[in-house]
Amino acid sequence: MGQFRCQRIAYLKAMRIGTARIDLQGQPAGEVTEAAAIIARDELVRNRMIIFRNAATHYF
């Protein structure tokens, strides 16, 4: 099975264990697993680190 990763902040924040997943056609596609929620959390942390690092290089 292929894997699609979305990096939109709102999508990543919505990835909570047990919440419903919806496919691209708007149909139910199961629930967010613990593993998927952890990956989303880690991606958010990585994105924040990049933003802060980039901001620091422009202001200091």
PARODO-968910 format. One record per residue: x, y, z of N, C-alpha, C in turn; residue number from 1; residue in three letters. Coordinates in steps of 0.02 Angstrom, whole numbers. Layout:
% residues N
<r><n_u>X</n_u><n_v>Y</n_v><n_w>Z</n_w><ca_u>X</ca_u><ca_v>Y</ca_v><ca_w>Z</ca_w><c_u>X</c_u><c_v>Y</c_v><c_w>Z</c_w><seq>NUM</seq><type>ALA</type></r>
...
This chain:
% residues 60
<r><n_u>43</n_u><n_v>-59</n_v><n_w>0</n_w><ca_u>0</ca_u><ca_v>0</ca_v><ca_w>0</ca_w><c_u>45</c_u><c_v>62</c_v><c_w>0</c_w><seq>1</seq><type>MET</type></r>
<r><n_u>28</n_u><n_v>111</n_v><n_w>-43</n_w><ca_u>66</ca_u><ca_v>173</ca_v><ca_w>-45</ca_w><c_u>53</c_u><c_v>216</c_v><c_w>16</c_w><seq>2</seq><type>GLY</type></r>
<r><n_u>99</n_u><n_v>261</n_v><n_w>28</n_w><ca_u>92</ca_u><ca_v>305</ca_v><ca_w>86</ca_w><c_u>94</c_u><c_v>377</c_v><c_w>62</c_w><seq>3</seq><type>GLN</type></r>
<r><n_u>46</n_u><n_v>417</n_v><n_w>84</n_w><ca_u>43</ca_u><ca_v>487</ca_v><ca_w>66</ca_w><c_u>53</c_u><c_v>528</c_v><c_w>129</c_w><seq>4</seq><type>PHE</type></r>
<r><n_u>99</n_u><n_v>574</n_v><n_w>128</n_w><ca_u>112</ca_u><ca_v>616</ca_v><ca_w>186</ca_w><c_u>90</c_u><c_v>687</c_v><c_w>171</c_w><seq>5</seq><type>ARG</type></r>
<r><n_u>50</n_u><n_v>713</n_v><n_w>214</n_w><ca_u>29</ca_u><ca_v>783</ca_v><ca_w>208</ca_w><c_u>65</c_u><c_v>823</c_v><c_w>262</c_w><seq>6</seq><type>CYS</type></r>
<r><n_u>93</n_u><n_v>880</n_v><n_w>243</n_w><ca_u>131</ca_u><ca_v>920</ca_v><ca_w>291</ca_w><c_u>94</c_u><c_v>984</c_v><c_w>310</c_w><seq>7</seq><type>GLN</type></r>
<r><n_u>31</n_u><n_v>991</n_v><n_w>290</n_w><ca_u>-6</ca_u><ca_v>1050</ca_v><ca_w>310</ca_w><c_u>-15</c_u><c_v>1049</c_v><c_w>386</c_w><seq>8</seq><type>ARG</type></r>
<r><n_u>-3</n_u><n_v>1107</n_v><n_w>417</n_w><ca_u>-5</ca_u><ca_v>1112</ca_v><ca_w>489</ca_w><c_u>-73</c_u><c_v>1091</c_v><c_w>517</c_w><seq>9</seq><type>ILE</type></r>
<r><n_u>-127</n_u><n_v>1115</n_v><n_w>487</n_w><ca_u>-194</ca_u><ca_v>1098</ca_v><ca_w>512</ca_w><c_u>-207</c_u><c_v>1023</c_v><c_w>509</c_w><seq>10</seq><type>ALA</type></r>
<r><n_u>-183</n_u><n_v>991</n_v><n_w>456</n_w><ca_u>-192</ca_u><ca_v>918</ca_v><ca_w>450</ca_w><c_u>-153</c_u><c_v>882</c_v><c_w>504</c_w><seq>11</seq><type>TYR</type></r>
<r><n_u>-91</n_u><n_v>902</n_v><n_w>514</n_w><ca_u>-49</ca_u><ca_v>870</ca_v><ca_w>564</ca_w><c_u>-78</c_u><c_v>879</c_v><c_w>634</c_w><seq>12</seq><type>LEU</type></r>
<r><n_u>-104</n_u><n_v>938</n_v><n_w>649</n_w><ca_u>-133</ca_u><ca_v>951</ca_v><ca_w>715</ca_w><c_u>-196</c_u><c_v>909</c_v><c_w>726</c_w><seq>13</seq><type>LYS</type></r>
<r><n_u>-232</n_u><n_v>893</n_v><n_w>672</n_w><ca_u>-294</ca_u><ca_v>855</ca_v><ca_w>677</ca_w><c_u>-281</c_u><c_v>780</c_v><c_w>687</c_w><seq>14</seq><type>ALA</type></r>
<r><n_u>-220</n_u><n_v>758</n_v><n_w>679</n_w><ca_u>-204</ca_u><ca_v>687</ca_v><ca_w>684</ca_w><c_u>-200</c_u><c_v>666</c_v><c_w>758</c_w><seq>15</seq><type>MET</type></r>
<r><n_u>-256</n_u><n_v>650</n_v><n_w>786</n_w><ca_u>-262</ca_u><ca_v>629</ca_v><ca_w>856</ca_w><c_u>-285</c_u><c_v>557</c_v><c_w>857</c_w><seq>16</seq><type>ARG</type></r>
<r><n_u>-258</n_u><n_v>518</n_v><n_w>903</n_w><ca_u>-275</ca_u><ca_v>447</ca_v><ca_w>908</ca_w><c_u>-351</c_u><c_v>438</c_v><c_w>912</c_w><seq>17</seq><type>ILE</type></r>
<r><n_u>-377</n_u><n_v>394</n_v><n_w>870</n_w><ca_u>-448</ca_u><ca_v>377</ca_v><ca_w>871</ca_w><c_u>-494</c_u><c_v>422</c_v><c_w>831</c_w><seq>18</seq><type>GLY</type></r>
<r><n_u>-469</n_u><n_v>479</n_v><n_w>806</n_w><ca_u>-512</ca_u><ca_v>522</ca_v><ca_w>766</ca_w><c_u>-522</c_u><c_v>491</c_v><c_w>697</c_w><seq>19</seq><type>THR</type></r>
<r><n_u>-578</n_u><n_v>507</n_v><n_w>666</n_w><ca_u>-595</ca_u><ca_v>478</ca_v><ca_w>601</ca_w><c_u>-549</c_u><c_v>505</c_v><c_w>547</c_w><seq>20</seq><type>ALA</type></r>
<r><n_u>-530</n_u><n_v>461</n_v><n_w>501</n_w><ca_u>-493</ca_u><ca_v>481</ca_v><ca_w>441</ca_w><c_u>-542</c_u><c_v>481</c_v><c_w>383</c_w><seq>21</seq><type>ARG</type></r>
<r><n_u>-533</n_u><n_v>528</n_v><n_w>339</n_w><ca_u>-576</ca_u><ca_v>535</ca_v><ca_w>280</ca_w><c_u>-531</c_u><c_v>532</c_v><c_w>218</c_w><seq>22</seq><type>ILE</type></r>
<r><n_u>-551</n_u><n_v>492</n_v><n_w>168</n_w><ca_u>-510</ca_u><ca_v>488</ca_v><ca_w>108</ca_w><c_u>-524</c_u><c_v>547</c_v><c_w>61</c_w><seq>23</seq><type>ASP</type></r>
<r><n_u>-490</n_u><n_v>548</n_v><n_w>5</n_w><ca_u>-496</ca_u><ca_v>604</ca_v><ca_w>-41</ca_w><c_u>-564</c_u><c_v>610</c_v><c_w>-74</c_w><seq>24</seq><type>LEU</type></r>
<r><n_u>-604</n_u><n_v>557</n_v><n_w>-70</n_w><ca_u>-672</ca_u><ca_v>559</ca_v><ca_w>-96</ca_w><c_u>-723</c_u><c_v>576</c_v><c_w>-42</c_w><seq>25</seq><type>GLN</type></r>
<r><n_u>-699</n_u><n_v>590</n_v><n_w>19</n_w><ca_u>-743</ca_u><ca_v>608</ca_v><ca_w>74</ca_w><c_u>-774</c_u><c_v>550</c_v><c_w>111</c_w><seq>26</seq><type>GLY</type></r>
<r><n_u>-748</n_u><n_v>490</n_v><n_w>98</n_w><ca_u>-775</ca_u><ca_v>429</ca_v><ca_w>129</ca_w><c_u>-734</c_u><c_v>412</c_v><c_w>191</c_w><seq>27</seq><type>GLN</type></r>
<r><n_u>-766</n_u><n_v>381</n_v><n_w>241</n_w><ca_u>-729</ca_u><ca_v>359</ca_v><ca_w>300</ca_w><c_u>-671</c_u><c_v>312</c_v><c_w>281</c_w><seq>28</seq><type>PRO</type></r>
<r><n_u>-615</n_u><n_v>322</n_v><n_w>314</n_w><ca_u>-555</ca_u><ca_v>282</ca_v><ca_w>297</ca_w><c_u>-521</c_u><c_v>257</c_v><c_w>361</c_w><seq>29</seq><type>ALA</type></r>
<r><n_u>-561</n_u><n_v>239</n_v><n_w>411</n_w><ca_u>-533</ca_u><ca_v>213</ca_v><ca_w>473</ca_w><c_u>-521</c_u><c_v>267</c_v><c_w>524</c_w><seq>30</seq><type>GLY</type></r>
<r><n_u>-478</n_u><n_v>251</n_v><n_w>571</n_w><ca_u>-462</ca_u><ca_v>298</ca_v><ca_w>625</ca_w><c_u>-387</c_u><c_v>310</c_v><c_w>627</c_w><seq>31</seq><type>GLU</type></r>
<r><n_u>-367</n_u><n_v>366</n_v><n_w>656</n_w><ca_u>-297</ca_u><ca_v>382</ca_v><ca_w>664</ca_w><c_u>-268</c_u><c_v>335</c_v><c_w>716</c_w><seq>32</seq><type>VAL</type></r>
<r><n_u>-214</n_u><n_v>301</n_v><n_w>698</n_w><ca_u>-181</ca_u><ca_v>256</ca_v><ca_w>744</ca_w><c_u>-131</c_u><c_v>294</c_v><c_w>787</c_w><seq>33</seq><type>THR</type></r>
<r><n_u>-109</n_u><n_v>261</n_v><n_w>840</n_w><ca_u>-59</ca_u><ca_v>291</ca_v><ca_w>883</ca_w><c_u>5</c_u><c_v>307</c_v><c_w>844</c_w><seq>34</seq><type>GLU</type></r>
<r><n_u>25</n_u><n_v>261</n_v><n_w>801</n_w><ca_u>85</ca_u><ca_v>271</ca_v><ca_w>761</ca_w><c_u>79</c_u><c_v>331</c_v><c_w>715</c_w><seq>35</seq><type>ALA</type></r>
<r><n_u>21</n_u><n_v>339</n_v><n_w>683</n_w><ca_u>10</ca_u><ca_v>397</ca_v><ca_w>638</ca_w><c_u>9</c_u><c_v>462</c_v><c_w>677</c_w><seq>36</seq><type>ALA</type></r>
<r><n_u>-20</n_u><n_v>462</n_v><n_w>737</n_w><ca_u>-22</ca_u><ca_v>522</ca_v><ca_w>779</ca_w><c_u>49</c_u><c_v>542</c_v><c_w>801</c_w><seq>37</seq><type>ALA</type></r>
<r><n_u>90</n_u><n_v>493</n_v><n_w>816</n_w><ca_u>159</ca_u><ca_v>507</ca_v><ca_w>836</ca_w><c_u>199</c_u><c_v>535</c_v><c_w>778</c_w><seq>38</seq><type>ILE</type></r>
<r><n_u>190</n_u><n_v>508</n_v><n_w>719</n_w><ca_u>224</ca_u><ca_v>533</ca_v><ca_w>660</ca_w><c_u>203</c_u><c_v>606</c_v><c_w>647</c_w><seq>39</seq><type>ILE</type></r>
<r><n_u>139</n_u><n_v>621</n_v><n_w>653</n_w><ca_u>114</ca_u><ca_v>689</ca_v><ca_w>643</ca_w><c_u>144</c_u><c_v>736</c_v><c_w>695</c_w><seq>40</seq><type>ALA</type></r>
<r><n_u>145</n_u><n_v>715</n_v><n_w>757</n_w><ca_u>174</ca_u><ca_v>756</ca_v><ca_w>810</ca_w><c_u>248</c_u><c_v>771</c_v><c_w>796</c_w><seq>41</seq><type>ARG</type></r>
<r><n_u>284</n_u><n_v>720</n_v><n_w>776</n_w><ca_u>356</ca_u><ca_v>729</ca_v><ca_w>761</ca_w><c_u>366</c_u><c_v>775</c_v><c_w>702</c_w><seq>42</seq><type>ASP</type></r>
<r><n_u>323</n_u><n_v>771</n_v><n_w>653</n_w><ca_u>327</ca_u><ca_v>815</ca_v><ca_w>594</ca_w><c_u>314</c_u><c_v>888</c_v><c_w>615</c_w><seq>43</seq><type>GLU</type></r>
<r><n_u>265</n_u><n_v>899</n_v><n_w>659</n_w><ca_u>252</ca_u><ca_v>966</ca_v><ca_w>684</ca_w><c_u>313</c_u><c_v>994</c_v><c_w>721</c_w><seq>44</seq><type>LEU</type></r>
<r><n_u>344</n_u><n_v>954</n_v><n_w>762</n_w><ca_u>404</ca_u><ca_v>976</ca_v><ca_w>799</ca_w><c_u>459</c_u><c_v>993</c_v><c_w>749</c_w><seq>45</seq><type>VAL</type></r>
<r><n_u>469</n_u><n_v>951</n_v><n_w>699</n_w><ca_u>521</ca_u><ca_v>963</ca_v><ca_w>649</ca_w><c_u>507</c_u><c_v>1028</c_v><c_w>611</c_w><seq>46</seq><type>ARG</type></r>
<r><n_u>444</n_u><n_v>1040</n_v><n_w>593</n_w><ca_u>426</ca_u><ca_v>1101</ca_v><ca_w>558</ca_w><c_u>439</c_u><c_v>1162</c_v><c_w>601</c_w><seq>47</seq><type>ASN</type></r>
<r><n_u>423</n_u><n_v>1159</n_v><n_w>665</n_w><ca_u>435</ca_u><ca_v>1215</ca_v><ca_w>710</ca_w><c_u>510</c_u><c_v>1229</c_v><c_w>717</c_w><seq>48</seq><type>ARG</type></r>
<r><n_u>549</n_u><n_v>1177</n_v><n_w>722</n_w><ca_u>622</ca_u><ca_v>1186</ca_v><ca_w>728</ca_w><c_u>650</c_u><c_v>1221</c_v><c_w>666</c_w><seq>49</seq><type>MET</type></r>
<r><n_u>626</n_u><n_v>1202</n_v><n_w>607</n_w><ca_u>648</ca_u><ca_v>1233</ca_v><ca_w>545</ca_w><c_u>629</c_u><c_v>1307</c_v><c_w>544</c_w><seq>50</seq><type>ILE</type></r>
<r><n_u>567</n_u><n_v>1322</n_v><n_w>564</n_w><ca_u>543</ca_u><ca_v>1391</ca_v><ca_w>565</ca_w><c_u>585</c_u><c_v>1433</c_v><c_w>612</c_w><seq>51</seq><type>ILE</type></r>
<r><n_u>597</n_u><n_v>1408</n_v><n_w>672</n_w><ca_u>637</ca_u><ca_v>1446</ca_v><ca_w>721</ca_w><c_u>709</c_u><c_v>1454</c_v><c_w>698</c_w><seq>52</seq><type>PHE</type></r>
<r><n_u>738</n_u><n_v>1402</n_v><n_w>669</n_w><ca_u>806</ca_u><ca_v>1406</ca_v><ca_w>645</ca_w><c_u>812</c_u><c_v>1458</c_v><c_w>589</c_w><seq>53</seq><type>ARG</type></r>
<r><n_u>763</n_u><n_v>1457</n_v><n_w>543</n_w><ca_u>764</ca_u><ca_v>1506</ca_v><ca_w>489</ca_w><c_u>755</c_u><c_v>1577</c_v><c_w>515</c_w><seq>54</seq><type>ASN</type></r>
<r><n_u>710</n_u><n_v>1585</n_v><n_w>564</n_w><ca_u>700</ca_u><ca_v>1651</ca_v><ca_w>593</ca_w><c_u>763</c_u><c_v>1676</c_v><c_w>627</c_w><seq>55</seq><type>ALA</type></r>
<r><n_u>798</n_u><n_v>1632</n_v><n_w>662</n_w><ca_u>858</ca_u><ca_v>1652</ca_v><ca_w>698</ca_w><c_u>913</c_u><c_v>1674</c_v><c_w>649</c_w><seq>56</seq><type>ALA</type></r>
<r><n_u>917</n_u><n_v>1643</n_v><n_w>592</n_w><ca_u>970</ca_u><ca_v>1661</ca_v><ca_w>544</ca_w><c_u>955</c_u><c_v>1728</c_v><c_w>512</c_w><seq>57</seq><type>THR</type></r>
<r><n_u>893</n_u><n_v>1750</n_v><n_w>511</n_w><ca_u>875</ca_u><ca_v>1814</ca_v><ca_w>480</ca_w><c_u>877</c_u><c_v>1872</c_v><c_w>529</c_w><seq>58</seq><type>HIS</type></r>
<r><n_u>872</n_u><n_v>1859</n_v><n_w>592</n_w><ca_u>868</ca_u><ca_v>1913</ca_v><ca_w>641</ca_w><c_u>930</c_u><c_v>1921</c_v><c_w>684</c_w><seq>59</seq><type>TYR</type></r>
<r><n_u>977</n_u><n_v>1874</n_v><n_w>681</n_w><ca_u>1036</ca_u><ca_v>1880</ca_v><ca_w>723</ca_w><c_u>1099</c_u><c_v>1881</c_v><c_w>681</c_w><seq>60</seq><type>PHE</type></r>
